[in-house]
Amino acid sequence: MKQYDVAVIGGGPGGYVAAGRAAELGLKTALIEKDTLGGVCVNVGCIPTKALLKNADVARLIRKEAKTFGVSFENAALDYGAAVGRSRKVSERLSKGVGLLMKKKGVDVYAGEGAFETADTLAVRMNDGTVEAISAKNVIVATGTRPAEISGIRFDGERILNYRQAILRPELPKSVIVIGGGALGVEFASVWAAYGAEATVVEMMPTLIPGDDPEAAVELAKQFKRGGIKVLTGHKLASASADGSGVSVTLDQDGKEVVLRAEELLIAIGFRPNTESLRLENAGVALNERGWIRTDAFGRTNVESIYAIGDVSGKIQLAHVASAMGRIAAEKIAGRNPAGYDPDQVPHATYSIPQVAAVGLTQAEAEKRGIPVIAAKADFIANGKAIGLDDYAGWAKLVCHAGTGVVLGGTVIGPEASELLPELALAVRLRLKSEDIAATIHAHPTLSEVVMDAALDAVAKLEK
């Protein structure tokens, strides 16, 4: 039986980062992954969707905006299948890169499925059918989640899709209904609509992207409608049925029945933790009331030597959160003193058209906590770079403490919003003040000036 200091179950962005960091710190490390290295993010999630969104941006430019730039096309052909093919190549390249990275760092990779025999012994059912037993002083569980089927609705991969099926499907639907107005739903809607599909986004909550700044949600809905995407908020999915020509969807709007029809349906809500095959009971690992593995800020479970990171812990389900938690867990095991996971410092981005990016507290959340704040804004329409790009819908907003000016949060909606987020994330983490951002010279013309302008607005409001 091989012995390790750390064994990581799951090779996604949490697992492979944890394994790599543990190896860097001198710990003998094993990584167990039954599928393709890179996990959901690299293979069927954030990476291929961003590749598709790049294609979508090009398609939108050709279909709707080329004349603005003095470009015209005759009989332009948009091949959605080719876009999907490119996204697969991007994923394959990155997955191979993860494998090379693990080899470079000296991590032993097991192609199979890991399960607990005891708290420090794992049985690995290899993909070739053999079983290997390994011993590990510490185990990090990073097995992620999978789409959850809604009662009475079955994913068939043809008419009713989950995100895994949608990302791999090379056919462009003529019309599609997307259930779920979160990041996943609005990104797929943006892609399909850019290629000319009739897209309808249905969200149960009062606004799209629930949890984000309500003003950003309103702006996103406005831009969606301008781009031809229908938005139905405050509608709950009641039932769905498929036949040979499409899908019929019944919605509930405050007791009123609404029936929609489309060629395909994407259900972009509901996830379940991948814990069933782990045999956690053999190790005594506790779950919370919703079935997620219970952890502290360092990823530790109730069993001292066992950690759980990323989506399977039930915390914010984002790849970079999983990676951060992976580093924290590895460093804690190695005897370092890392800062624990803090959800208030987690940046997140929605790569819709337009993008939405945010970090820290919204104005509503700050006020809910009893924190006195001021909100300051700057519009992209006054930004020279945005006007030059002919992409100036949206704005940047800062939420600052009304007494000290400390930046508590920020939201950007508009061109390349995700690329403007690190400055705000750093400000939140280091508790910088709006005057710190305002006094920082930003290159001109750049989109980042919109953040500086929002900070200048905050300084002016604080001086009153």
C-alpha positions as CSV (number, residue, x, y, z in Angstrom):
1,M,0.0,0.0,0.0
2,K,1.4,3.4,-1.0
3,Q,1.5,6.0,1.6
4,Y,1.0,9.7,1.2
5,D,0.9,12.8,3.3
6,V,-2.1,14.1,1.3
7,A,-4.6,12.4,-1.1
8,V,-6.9,14.6,-3.1
9,I,-10.1,13.1,-4.5
10,G,-11.3,15.1,-7.5
11,G,-9.1,16.7,-10.2
12,G,-11.1,19.9,-10.8
13,P,-9.9,23.5,-10.1
14,G,-10.0,22.9,-6.3
15,G,-8.5,19.4,-6.4
16,Y,-5.6,19.9,-8.8
17,V,-4.7,23.3,-7.2
18,A,-4.7,21.7,-3.7
19,A,-2.6,18.8,-4.9
20,G,-0.1,21.1,-6.6
21,R,0.2,23.4,-3.6
22,A,0.7,20.4,-1.2
23,A,3.4,19.0,-3.4
24,E,5.1,22.5,-3.6
25,L,5.2,22.5,0.2
26,G,7.0,19.2,0.3
27,L,4.1,16.8,1.0
28,K,3.9,13.5,-0.8
29,T,0.7,13.9,-2.7
30,A,-1.8,11.8,-4.7
31,L,-4.6,13.1,-6.9
32,I,-7.5,10.8,-7.8
33,E,-9.7,11.6,-10.7
34,K,-12.1,9.2,-12.5
35,D,-12.7,11.5,-15.5
36,T,-10.7,14.2,-17.2
37,L,-8.3,16.4,-15.3
38,G,-9.6,19.9,-14.9
39,G,-13.0,19.0,-13.7
40,V,-16.2,20.7,-14.8
41,C,-14.6,24.1,-15.2
42,V,-12.0,23.1,-17.7
43,N,-14.0,20.5,-19.5
44,V,-17.7,21.4,-19.5
45,G,-18.0,24.6,-17.6
46,C,-16.3,28.0,-17.4
47,I,-13.6,27.5,-19.9
48,P,-15.6,26.1,-22.9
49,T,-18.4,28.6,-22.2
50,K,-15.9,31.5,-22.4
51,A,-14.6,30.1,-25.7
52,L,-18.2,30.0,-27.0
53,L,-18.9,33.5,-25.7
54,K,-15.9,34.8,-27.7
55,N,-17.4,33.2,-30.8
56,A,-20.8,34.7,-29.8
57,D,-19.2,38.2,-29.6
58,V,-17.8,37.8,-33.1
59,A,-21.2,36.4,-34.4
60,R,-23.0,39.4,-32.8
61,L,-20.6,41.8,-34.4
62,I,-21.1,40.2,-37.9
63,R,-24.9,40.0,-37.6
64,K,-25.8,43.3,-36.0
65,E,-22.9,45.7,-35.7
66,A,-20.5,45.3,-38.6
67,K,-21.8,48.3,-40.5
68,T,-21.0,50.5,-37.5
69,F,-17.3,49.7,-38.2
70,G,-17.6,50.1,-41.9
71,V,-17.6,46.4,-42.6
72,S,-20.2,44.6,-44.8
73,F,-20.7,40.9,-45.5
74,E,-22.5,39.1,-48.3
75,N,-23.9,35.7,-47.5
76,A,-22.0,35.5,-44.2
77,A,-22.2,32.0,-42.7
78,L,-22.1,31.4,-39.0
79,D,-21.2,27.9,-38.1
80,Y,-22.2,27.2,-34.5
81,G,-20.9,23.6,-34.7
82,A,-17.4,25.0,-35.5
83,A,-17.7,27.2,-32.4
84,V,-18.5,24.2,-30.2
85,G,-15.6,22.4,-31.9
86,R,-13.2,25.2,-31.0
87,S,-14.4,25.2,-27.4
88,R,-13.6,21.5,-27.2
89,K,-10.1,22.0,-28.4
90,V,-9.6,24.8,-25.8
91,S,-10.8,22.5,-23.1
92,E,-8.6,19.6,-24.3
93,R,-5.5,21.7,-24.4
94,L,-6.0,23.0,-20.8
95,S,-6.8,19.5,-19.5
96,K,-3.6,18.2,-20.9
97,G,-1.8,21.2,-19.3
98,V,-3.2,20.2,-15.9
99,G,-1.8,16.7,-16.4
100,L,1.7,18.1,-17.3
101,L,1.5,20.5,-14.3
102,M,0.8,17.6,-11.9
103,K,3.7,15.6,-13.4
104,K,6.0,18.6,-13.1
105,K,5.1,19.1,-9.4
106,G,5.6,15.4,-8.6
107,V,2.0,14.5,-7.9
108,D,1.0,10.9,-8.4
109,V,-2.2,10.8,-10.5
110,Y,-4.7,7.9,-10.2
111,A,-7.2,7.6,-13.0
112,G,-10.1,6.2,-11.0
113,E,-12.7,6.7,-8.3
114,G,-11.7,7.1,-4.7
115,A,-13.7,6.0,-1.6
116,F,-13.0,5.8,2.1
117,E,-12.2,2.5,3.7
118,T,-11.2,4.3,6.9
119,A,-10.4,7.9,7.7
120,D,-6.8,7.3,6.4
121,T,-7.3,4.6,3.9
122,L,-8.7,4.9,0.4
123,A,-9.8,2.3,-2.1
124,V,-9.3,3.6,-5.7
125,R,-11.3,1.8,-8.3
126,M,-9.1,2.4,-11.4
127,N,-10.7,3.0,-14.7
128,D,-9.1,-0.3,-16.0
129,G,-11.2,-2.2,-13.4
130,T,-8.4,-2.9,-10.9
131,V,-8.6,-1.6,-7.3
132,E,-5.7,0.0,-5.5
133,A,-5.5,0.8,-1.8
134,I,-3.6,3.9,-0.6
135,S,-2.9,5.3,2.8
136,A,-3.0,9.1,3.5
137,K,-2.4,11.1,6.6
138,N,-4.7,13.7,5.2
139,V,-7.5,13.6,2.6
140,I,-9.0,16.5,0.7
141,V,-12.4,15.9,-0.9
142,A,-13.0,17.9,-4.1
143,T,-15.6,16.0,-6.0
144,G,-17.8,18.9,-7.0
145,T,-21.5,18.7,-8.0
146,R,-23.7,17.6,-10.8
147,P,-27.0,19.0,-12.2
148,A,-30.1,17.9,-10.2
149,E,-33.1,16.8,-12.1
150,I,-36.4,18.5,-11.2
151,S,-39.1,16.2,-10.1
152,G,-41.0,14.9,-13.1
153,I,-38.6,16.4,-15.7
154,R,-35.9,14.2,-17.2
155,F,-32.8,15.4,-19.1
156,D,-32.9,13.7,-22.4
157,G,-30.0,15.4,-24.1
158,E,-32.1,16.3,-27.1
159,R,-35.0,18.6,-26.1
160,I,-34.5,19.0,-22.3
161,L,-30.8,19.8,-21.5
162,N,-28.6,20.4,-18.5
163,Y,-25.5,22.5,-18.9
164,R,-23.2,19.5,-19.6
165,Q,-25.4,18.4,-22.5
166,A,-25.8,22.0,-23.8
167,I,-22.1,22.7,-23.8
168,L,-21.4,19.6,-25.9
169,R,-24.3,20.0,-28.3
170,P,-23.1,21.2,-31.7
171,E,-26.6,22.0,-33.1
172,L,-27.9,25.6,-32.7
173,P,-31.5,25.6,-31.4
174,K,-33.9,27.8,-33.4
175,S,-35.6,28.7,-30.2
176,V,-34.8,27.9,-26.6
177,I,-36.2,28.5,-23.1
178,V,-33.7,28.8,-20.3
179,I,-34.9,28.1,-16.8
180,G,-32.7,30.0,-14.4
181,G,-31.5,33.6,-14.7
182,G,-28.3,33.1,-12.8
183,A,-24.8,33.2,-14.4
184,L,-25.2,29.9,-16.2
185,G,-28.5,30.7,-17.7
186,V,-27.8,34.2,-18.9
187,E,-24.4,33.1,-20.4
188,F,-26.0,30.4,-22.5
189,A,-28.8,32.7,-23.6
190,S,-26.2,35.3,-24.7
191,V,-24.4,32.7,-26.8
192,W,-27.5,31.3,-28.5
193,A,-29.1,34.7,-29.1
194,A,-25.9,36.0,-30.7
195,Y,-26.2,33.3,-33.3
196,G,-29.8,34.2,-34.0
197,A,-31.7,31.8,-31.8
198,E,-34.9,33.0,-30.1
199,A,-34.0,32.9,-26.4
200,T,-36.3,33.3,-23.4
201,V,-34.8,33.4,-19.9
202,V,-37.1,32.5,-17.0
203,E,-36.2,33.4,-13.5
204,M,-38.3,32.6,-10.4
205,M,-36.9,35.6,-8.4
206,P,-38.0,39.2,-9.2
207,T,-34.7,40.0,-11.1
208,L,-32.1,38.3,-13.2
209,I,-28.8,37.3,-11.5
210,P,-30.3,37.2,-8.0
211,G,-27.9,38.2,-5.3
212,D,-26.2,40.8,-7.5
213,D,-26.8,44.5,-7.3
214,P,-30.5,45.0,-8.3
215,E,-29.5,47.9,-10.5
216,A,-27.2,45.7,-12.4
217,A,-30.0,43.1,-12.8
218,V,-32.3,45.8,-14.2
219,E,-29.6,47.0,-16.6
220,L,-28.8,43.4,-17.8
221,A,-32.5,42.8,-18.4
222,K,-32.7,46.1,-20.4
223,Q,-29.7,45.1,-22.6
224,F,-31.1,41.6,-23.1
225,K,-34.4,42.9,-24.3
226,R,-32.5,45.3,-26.6
227,G,-30.6,42.3,-28.0
228,G,-33.7,40.3,-28.6
229,I,-33.6,38.1,-25.5
230,K,-37.0,37.7,-23.8
231,V,-36.9,38.0,-20.0
232,L,-39.6,36.6,-17.7
233,T,-38.9,37.2,-14.0
234,G,-41.2,36.2,-11.1
235,H,-42.1,33.0,-13.0
236,K,-41.6,29.5,-11.6
237,L,-41.3,26.3,-13.6
238,A,-44.3,24.1,-13.0
239,S,-43.8,21.4,-15.6
240,A,-42.2,20.6,-19.0
241,S,-42.8,17.9,-21.6
242,A,-40.9,17.1,-24.8
243,D,-42.2,15.7,-28.1
244,G,-40.8,15.2,-31.5
245,S,-40.8,18.9,-32.5
246,G,-39.9,20.6,-29.2
247,V,-40.8,21.3,-25.6
248,S,-43.9,22.7,-23.9
249,V,-43.2,24.5,-20.7
250,T,-45.7,25.6,-18.1
251,L,-44.9,28.4,-15.7
252,D,-46.5,29.7,-12.6
253,Q,-46.7,33.5,-12.2
254,D,-48.4,34.2,-8.9
255,G,-51.0,31.5,-9.5
256,K,-51.4,32.4,-13.2
257,E,-50.5,29.7,-15.7
258,V,-48.2,30.7,-18.6
259,V,-47.4,28.2,-21.4
260,L,-44.4,28.6,-23.6
261,R,-43.2,26.5,-26.6
262,A,-39.6,26.2,-27.9
263,E,-37.4,23.8,-29.8
264,E,-35.2,23.1,-26.7
265,L,-35.2,23.7,-22.9
266,L,-32.1,24.3,-20.8
267,I,-32.6,23.9,-17.0
268,A,-29.8,25.9,-15.4
269,I,-30.9,25.5,-11.7
270,G,-30.3,23.0,-9.1
271,F,-27.1,21.0,-8.2
272,R,-26.3,18.0,-6.0
273,P,-23.0,17.2,-4.3
274,N,-21.0,14.3,-5.6
275,T,-20.7,12.4,-2.3
276,E,-22.6,9.1,-2.8
277,S,-19.6,7.0,-3.9
278,L,-17.2,8.4,-1.4
279,R,-18.5,6.2,1.5
280,L,-18.0,9.1,3.9
281,E,-19.7,7.0,6.6
282,N,-16.6,4.8,6.8
283,A,-14.6,7.9,7.8
284,G,-17.2,9.5,10.0
285,V,-17.5,12.7,8.0
286,A,-20.6,14.7,8.8
287,L,-23.0,16.3,6.3
288,N,-25.1,19.4,6.9
289,E,-28.9,19.3,6.7
290,R,-28.9,19.9,2.9
291,G,-26.4,17.1,2.2
292,W,-23.2,19.1,1.7
293,I,-20.0,18.3,3.6
294,R,-19.8,20.4,6.7
295,T,-16.6,22.5,6.8
296,D,-14.9,25.4,8.6
297,A,-13.2,28.4,7.0
298,F,-10.1,26.2,6.3
299,G,-12.1,23.4,4.7
300,R,-11.7,21.1,7.7
301,T,-14.5,18.6,8.3
302,N,-15.5,17.2,11.7
303,V,-12.7,14.7,11.1
304,E,-9.4,16.5,11.8
305,S,-7.5,14.9,9.0
306,I,-10.2,15.2,6.3
307,Y,-10.9,18.4,4.4
308,A,-13.6,19.3,1.8
309,I,-13.2,22.1,-0.7
310,G,-15.1,23.7,-3.6
311,D,-18.7,23.0,-4.6
312,V,-19.0,19.8,-2.5
313,S,-18.8,22.0,0.6
314,G,-21.9,23.9,-0.3
315,K,-20.1,27.2,-0.3
316,I,-20.1,29.7,-3.2
317,Q,-19.9,27.4,-6.3
318,L,-17.2,29.1,-8.4
319,A,-14.0,27.6,-9.8
320,H,-11.8,30.3,-8.3
321,V,-13.4,29.8,-4.9
322,A,-12.5,26.1,-5.1
323,S,-8.9,26.9,-6.1
324,A,-8.6,29.4,-3.2
325,M,-10.0,26.8,-0.8
326,G,-7.6,24.2,-2.2
327,R,-4.6,26.4,-1.4
328,I,-5.9,27.2,2.0
329,A,-6.4,23.5,2.9
330,A,-3.0,22.5,1.5
331,E,-1.3,25.2,3.5
332,K,-3.2,24.4,6.7
333,I,-2.2,20.7,6.3
334,A,1.5,21.7,5.8
335,G,1.4,23.7,9.1
336,R,1.2,27.1,7.5
337,N,-1.1,29.8,8.8
338,P,-3.3,30.8,5.8
339,A,-6.2,33.3,6.1
340,G,-9.5,31.4,6.1
341,Y,-12.2,31.5,3.5
342,D,-14.1,34.8,3.6
343,P,-17.2,35.0,1.4
344,D,-17.3,38.8,1.6
345,Q,-14.0,38.9,-0.4
346,V,-15.0,36.6,-3.2
347,P,-15.2,38.3,-6.6
348,H,-17.6,36.9,-9.2
349,A,-18.3,37.6,-12.8
350,T,-21.2,36.7,-15.2
351,Y,-19.9,36.6,-18.8
352,S,-23.2,37.5,-20.4
353,I,-23.4,40.2,-23.0
354,P,-22.9,42.6,-21.3
355,Q,-20.7,41.2,-18.5
356,V,-21.5,41.8,-14.8
357,A,-18.8,41.6,-12.2
358,A,-18.9,42.2,-8.5
359,V,-17.1,41.8,-5.2
360,G,-17.9,42.5,-1.6
361,L,-21.2,43.9,-0.3
362,T,-24.0,45.4,-2.3
363,Q,-25.6,48.5,-0.9
364,A,-28.7,46.5,0.1
365,E,-26.5,43.9,1.9
366,A,-24.5,46.5,3.8
367,E,-27.7,48.3,4.9
368,K,-29.2,45.0,6.0
369,R,-26.2,44.5,8.3
370,G,-26.7,48.0,9.6
371,I,-23.6,49.5,8.0
372,P,-23.9,53.2,6.9
373,V,-22.8,53.4,3.3
374,I,-22.8,55.7,0.3
375,A,-23.0,54.4,-3.3
376,A,-21.1,56.1,-6.1
377,K,-21.4,55.5,-9.8
378,A,-19.8,56.4,-13.1
379,D,-21.2,55.5,-16.5
380,F,-19.4,54.0,-19.4
381,I,-21.1,56.5,-21.7
382,A,-18.6,59.0,-20.4
383,N,-15.6,56.7,-20.9
384,G,-13.5,57.4,-24.0
385,K,-12.3,53.9,-24.5
386,A,-15.9,52.5,-24.3
387,I,-17.2,55.0,-26.8
388,G,-14.3,54.1,-29.1
389,L,-15.3,50.5,-28.9
390,D,-18.9,51.4,-29.5
391,D,-19.7,49.5,-26.4
392,Y,-20.8,51.9,-23.7
393,A,-23.9,50.5,-22.0
394,G,-23.5,50.1,-18.2
395,W,-21.6,51.6,-15.3
396,A,-19.3,51.0,-12.3
397,K,-20.5,51.4,-8.7
398,L,-18.7,51.5,-5.4
399,V,-20.2,50.9,-2.0
400,C,-18.2,52.7,0.6
401,H,-18.5,53.1,4.4
402,A,-20.2,56.5,4.9
403,G,-17.8,57.4,7.8
404,T,-14.4,56.1,6.7
405,G,-14.7,55.8,2.9
406,V,-13.5,52.2,3.0
407,V,-14.5,50.3,-0.1
408,L,-16.9,47.5,1.0
409,G,-17.9,46.4,-2.4
410,G,-18.3,47.2,-6.1
411,T,-20.2,46.2,-9.2
412,V,-19.4,46.8,-12.8
413,I,-21.8,46.0,-15.7
414,G,-20.5,46.7,-19.2
415,P,-17.6,46.0,-21.6
416,E,-14.9,43.7,-20.1
417,A,-16.4,44.1,-16.6
418,S,-14.7,41.0,-15.4
419,E,-11.2,42.4,-16.3
420,L,-11.9,45.5,-14.2
421,L,-12.8,43.4,-11.1
422,P,-9.3,42.8,-9.6
423,E,-8.8,46.4,-8.7
424,L,-12.0,46.3,-6.7
425,A,-11.2,42.9,-5.2
426,L,-7.9,44.2,-4.0
427,A,-9.5,47.3,-2.5
428,V,-12.0,45.2,-0.6
429,R,-9.4,42.8,0.7
430,L,-7.0,45.5,1.8
431,R,-9.7,47.8,3.1
432,L,-8.6,50.6,0.8
433,K,-10.6,53.9,0.7
434,S,-12.3,55.4,-2.3
435,E,-9.7,58.2,-2.2
436,D,-6.9,55.6,-2.7
437,I,-8.5,54.5,-6.0
438,A,-9.3,58.1,-7.0
439,A,-5.7,59.2,-6.4
440,T,-4.3,56.3,-8.4
441,I,-3.5,57.5,-11.9
442,H,-5.2,55.3,-14.5
443,A,-4.0,55.1,-18.0
444,H,-6.1,57.0,-20.6
445,P,-8.0,55.9,-22.5
446,T,-8.9,52.7,-20.7
447,L,-12.1,51.1,-19.5
448,S,-10.6,51.1,-16.0
449,E,-11.1,54.8,-15.8
450,V,-14.7,54.1,-15.0
451,V,-13.7,52.7,-11.7
452,M,-11.5,55.7,-11.0
453,D,-14.5,58.0,-11.9
454,A,-16.8,56.1,-9.5
455,A,-14.2,56.5,-6.8
456,L,-14.0,60.3,-7.5
457,D,-17.8,60.4,-7.2
458,A,-17.5,58.6,-3.8
459,V,-14.9,61.1,-2.6
460,A,-17.1,64.0,-3.6
461,K,-20.1,62.5,-1.8
462,L,-18.0,61.8,1.4
463,E,-16.8,65.4,1.4
464,K,-20.3,66.8,1.6
